[in-house]
Amino acid sequence: MLIDAYDVALLDLDGVVYRGRRPVENAADSLAKARAQGMRLAYVTNNASRTPSAVAGLLTSLGVPATAEDVVTSAQAAARLLAERLPAGARVLVVGDTALRHALYAQGLTPVSTAAERPEAVVQGFSPNLGYGLIAEGAQAVRNGALFVASNGDFTVPAPSGPPKPGNGSLSQVIRYATGVAPIVTGKPETPLHRESILRTGAERPLIVGDRLDTDIEGAHNGGADSLLVFTGVSDPLMALTAPPHHRPTYLAPDLTGLLVEHPPVEERAGVHTCGGWSAAWDGPAVRLSGGGNPWHGLYALAAAAWRDEAPAPREAVEPALAGLRLG
């Protein structure tokens, strides 16, 4: 089981542990069992608008006991990067929320709000209350030569209902277009947040757990770590099967129960990939799946066949076989 192979699970939050302010099914129980059996848990988020204490409070209210020390944010990763590049006490213009200011204070930096204060850097993090005036101050400071850092590059954020809303990646483009300066991004899938997570947890064998191929799983690849993709959020099985190499997870599971079950290896012989009672192989332009048993073992066999090449498998090559699996 994964709880035996890895010492720390670095878990994404929205779409993995909760959706908005509602717990994901099986999340709290699975995490409690994983913790009881010796796996340490840390919660890693690209959201720079909440302090670690606020995130821990939300988790606890949803039945997932956590402390601020269990939470790692992109604001903390941005603050560490700035502290390593700037002198102690350096002024940093904050285009974002209070949580970002707290992270800077913790690293011995001085948050400011105007370009007139001659900041040495500008850091931008998501805030639903961000106004034009503060963005304009940030642009002016960057134009004056300040280092430009963005806590994350997510173009959208989940909405409680309806389509996603603009995220920090979209908002930071305003300063980028106004100045011609691209920000250094610290959140997933870039490596600073992964490094921050390792430094704070002391993980030696980390497992990245997430629901997004383009942030969580790509971030795991960039950090040289194994990953578990759960299908409780953004990415679905078809997206995983047709993913390019840097978006392919090590493990697949319906939800966080995947931490507590066996993930049998896939064996390959003469182009036939077998897992449990299932076999998958290319037959002309499509992958054929045969056998029976645990459908998730069938998905592993199908994935191994679909991922045989560097090029992503075409949707039409894997969709019929996937449709025959009753993943539930």
N, C-alpha and C positions, 0 to 999 in steps of 0.2 A: 504494500500500500504506500501511497505517497507520503503519509505521515511518518513512515519508517525511513524513507529515502532522503528526506529533506529536513533541515533543522528549523527553517523559518518560512512561513508562507507570507509573501508580500501581496496583499489582496487589494485589488481595485474595489471601489465602493459602489457607485451608482451602476446598477445593472448586474452586480455580483452579490452584494450584501443587502442592498436596499434599492428600491426604485422611488425616487422622490423622498417621501417620508414613510414609506411602507416597506416592511421587510420582504425580501425575496423568500419564497417558499423553501423550506429545509435549511436555510442559511444559518440561523441561530443555533439550531440543534447540531448541525454538522460541525460548526466551529467549536461548540462546547465539547463535543466528542474528540475533535482533533487536539484541542488544548489539553484535555484530560489525559490523552495518550502521549503527551510530551512534545507536540509541535508548537513552537512559538508563533504568534500571529502578529502581523503589523499591517496597518491599513494605509495604503499609499494613494494619494489623490492629486490630480492636476488642478483641483479647485483651490485657488489662492484667496478666496473671499471668506473662508471660515478658519478660525484658529483651531489648533489641535484639540484644545479643551472643548470647543463647541462641537467638533466632529465626534469626540469621545462621548459627549453628553447625548448626542443623537443616537449613536450606536447603543449605548446603555438603555435608552428609552425603548429601543426596538428589541431588547432581549439579548444584546451582544455586549456583555460587560467589557469596557475598555477604559484606559486612562489616556491622558494627553501624550504620554511617552510611547504609546502604541501607534500613534498617528504620525505619518510623514507627509508633508505637503509640498507642492511646487513652490510655494512662497519660501519655505525653509531652504530648498535647493537653490533658489535664486539668491537668497541672502548669503548663503555660504559662498557661492561663486563670486559675488561682489566683494565679500570680505577678503577673499583670497587674492583679489585683483586690485583692491583699493587700500589706502592707508587707514589705520584705525581712526574711527570717528568721522570718516568721510561723509559728506552730504550726498544723499540720494533722493531724487525727486520721485515721489510715489504716485503713479497713475493707477490707483486701485483702492482697495479697502483697508480697514483697520488691521486685519490679519497680516497683511503684507508689512505694515509698519512695525507690528510686534516682532515679526521675524527679523527685520533689520536691526531693531533694538537689541535682540538677543545675540546678534553677531557684532555688536559694538559699533554699528553705523548710525548715522543721524538722518532720519527721514525729514524731508522738506517738501514744500508744496508749490514753489514758484521757481521759474528760471532765474529770477533776479538774485536768488540766494546762491547762484553759481554752483550747482550740484556737479559732482564728478561723474554721476551716472543717473540714468532714468530707468526705473523698473516698472513694468506694467503687468498687472494681474487683473483677473476678471472681477468686475463689480457691476451688479445690476443698476447701481445708482451713478455710474460714471457720466460726467457731464463734459460738454464741449470745452469749457474753460480750462479744466485740468489737462485734457488731451492737448490743447493748444500750448499750455505751459511745457508739457513734456516734449512736444515737437520743437519748441524754441530751444530748450536745453540741448536736445540732440543736435540741432542745427549749430549750436555753439560748441559742439565737440564732446558732449557727454556720452559715455558708454551707454548703449541701449540694450536692455535685457527684458525679455518677456517670460513670465512664469510658465506659460504653456502656449501651444499653438493650435489648440482645438478650435476649429472654425464654428462649431455649434455646441450648445449645451442642451441637455434634456429639458423638456417642459413638462409640468405636471399633467397637462392635457394638450393635445394638438401637436403640431410639428415642432421640431427643435428650434431654439432661439439662437441668435448670434453669440458666439463665444469669444474668448480672449484672442484667439487667432484672427478672427475677423476684425475685432476692435483695434488690435495693434497694427493692422494694415494702414490705418489712418495716418499714424506717425510715420510709418515706413514710406508711404506714398508722398507725404508732405516733405520728407527730408531726403529720400533716396537711401536711407540707412536701414538695413535689415537687422532685426534684433537677434541677440543670442538667446535661444530658447532653452529653458532648463527643465521643462516638464516632459512627460512621456510623449513620444518615444525616444527623446534625446537622453544622453547618459547622465547628466547631472542629478536628476531625481533618483535614478537607480543607484548612483554612488551615495547619495544622501541616505537612502534606505539601508544600504549595506553598512555605512558608518554608524548609523543610529542603532541598528539591531545587532551588529557584529555577526551577521549571517555568514556561514561558511559554505552552506549548500542551500541557497535560496531557491524557492519555487515561486515564479510569478503567476498570479491567478487573475484572470481578467475576462472581459466579455467583448473586447474590441481587438480586431486583428491589427488595425493601423496605429494603435497606441500601446496597449498592453503587450501584445505578442511581438510586435516590431521592437518595442522597448526591451523585451527579454533577449531578443537576438542581439540588439546593440550592446547589451550588458553582459553577453555571454552566459545567460542563465536559461534553465529549462522553464517551461511554461505549461499551464493548464488553461484551456479555453472552455468556459462554461456558456451554455446557450440560454441564459436568462436575461440577456440584454440586447446588444446591437447586432452582433454577428450570429449567423445561423449556419447549419451544417453545409449547405450548398456554398456559401461564401468561403468556408474553410476548405472545402474540397477543391475549389478553383483559385486558391490563393497562390501568390508567388512565393518563392522560398523564404523571404524575410518576414512573411506573415503566417508561416506554418507553425502551429504549436507542437509541443512535445506530447501532450495528452489532450483528450477530449472528454467532456462529461456534460450531462444535462444540467447540473447545478453543483453546489458545493459538496454534495454527497460523493463527488468524484475524489475527494481527499481520502475517503474511507473505504474504497473498494480496490480490488486488484485491477491493474491495467496490463493484461498479458501482452508479451511482445508479438510482433508480426514477423513471421518467417517468410523468406522469399526463396523460391527455387524455380529456375527456368521461366522467370517472368510471372510466376503465380505467387500471390501474396496471401498467406493464410493466417488467421487469428481465430482461436476457438474453433467453432465448427464452420467457419466461413472461409471462402476463397474468392479472390478478385484478380482479374487479369484483363489486359487489353485484348479486345477482339475487333480488329480493324479500327474504326474511328471511335469506338466506345469502350467503356469498362463494363465487363460482365461480372456480376456478383452471384455466387451460388452457395448453398449450404443452409445452415440454420443454427438456432441457439440464441444466445444473448445478442440482441440487435446492435448493441454498442460495440461488440467485438466485430460485427459485420462492418460497422462504420470505420473501425480501425483498418481492416483489410482494404476497404474501398479507398480510404485516404492514402494508404501506402502505395496503392496502384496509381492513384491520381497524381501523386507527388513524385513519380519516378523521374520526371524531367525538371529542368530549371524553369522551363516555360509553364505558365499556369494551364491546367487542364481546361478545355472548353466546357462551358456549361452543359451543352448538349451531349457531351461525352459521359458525364457522370450523373446527370439528373434522373434518367430512367432507373438506374440501379439504386440511387438514393430513395426514390419513390417506393421501392419495394421493401424498404426497411421500416418497421414500425417502431420508431424511436420513442414515441410517447411524450 
